[in-house]
Every structure is written in C-alpha cells, then in structure tokens.
C-alpha cells in the first residue's frame, strides 16, 4: 500500500477530523482514507442502468432485488394515430 503525507493541515481541520473519526468509530487515519476514497469515486460507473437504479433505491429502503430484463427487444414508441 502507498503512503501519503499531508503537511500544514490546520489544527482546526485536524480536530474536526478526529471528532468525525470518533463519531464513526474509526481511527483518524481510517477516516481520512474513507474521505479520500469517496472523493475520487468515479461518478459515472461502468454499471448498467438497472444496477444504478438499484443503488439509488437501496438508500430509501427497498429490500427486494430488481429483476434483470436482459434479452428483451426494445420496441420504438409509435406516435401516429
């Protein structure tokens, strides 16, 4: 694993990091690793639309799986009367 040294961090920032780490039950080092991982996450993952929807809906309490619809032909919508 790589190491990273950050110098000249303000005392107030260090104190807030320590408090945040304590609240989350982490060491300050683990808290900083979590923050850095979140900061560099790819916002546009390579997952499909269904997977993206599942992630979004998981935050609101839907527990069941969303079924896959692979192999179904997409049909264009007709707007003629």
C-alpha positions in Angstrom: 0.0 0.0 0.0 1.1 3.5 -0.7 1.7 6.1 2.0 0.7 9.8 1.8 2.0 12.6 3.9 0.0 15.8 4.2 1.7 18.7 5.7 0.5 22.1 7.0 -3.0 20.9 7.9 -4.7 23.5 10.1 -5.3 22.5 13.7 -9.0 23.1 13.4 -9.2 20.7 10.4 -7.3 18.0 12.4 -9.6 18.5 15.4 -12.7 18.1 13.2 -11.2 15.0 11.5 -10.6 13.5 15.0 -14.1 14.2 16.1 -15.6 12.8 12.9 -13.4 9.7 13.2 -14.6 9.2 16.8 -18.2 9.6 15.8 -17.8 6.9 13.1 -15.8 4.5 15.3 -12.6 4.9 13.2 -9.1 5.9 13.8 -8.3 9.3 12.2 -6.2 7.6 9.6 -9.1 5.3 8.6 -11.4 8.2 8.5 -9.1 10.1 6.1 -8.8 7.0 3.9 -12.6 6.8 3.7 -12.8 10.5 2.8 -10.2 10.1 0.1 -11.9 7.0 -1.4 -15.2 8.9 -1.5 -13.6 11.9 -3.1 -12.1 10.0 -6.0 -15.0 7.6 -6.7 -15.9 7.6 -10.4 -19.3 9.3 -10.5 -20.2 7.5 -13.8 -19.6 3.9 -13.0 -19.5 1.2 -15.7 -22.6 -0.5 -14.2 -25.7 -0.8 -16.2 -28.9 1.3 -15.7 -30.5 -1.4 -13.6 -27.6 -1.5 -11.2 -27.5 2.3 -11.0 -31.3 2.3 -10.1 -30.8 -0.5 -7.5 -28.1 1.6 -5.8 -30.3 4.7 -5.8 -33.3 2.8 -4.5 -31.3 0.9 -1.8 -30.9 4.2 0.0 -34.7 4.5 0.5 -35.3 1.0 1.9 -36.3 -1.2 -1.0 -35.0 -4.6 0.1 -36.1 -6.8 -2.9 -34.0 -7.4 -6.0 -34.9 -5.5 -9.2 -35.2 -8.2 -11.9 -32.9 -8.1 -14.9 -34.6 -7.6 -18.3 -31.8 -8.9 -20.5 -32.7 -10.4 -23.9 -35.9 -8.3 -24.4 -36.1 -6.4 -27.6 -36.6 -2.7 -27.3 -39.5 -1.5 -29.4 -39.8 2.1 -30.6 -42.9 4.0 -29.4 -45.3 4.9 -32.2 -46.8 8.4 -32.1 -49.0 8.1 -35.2 -52.8 7.8 -34.8 
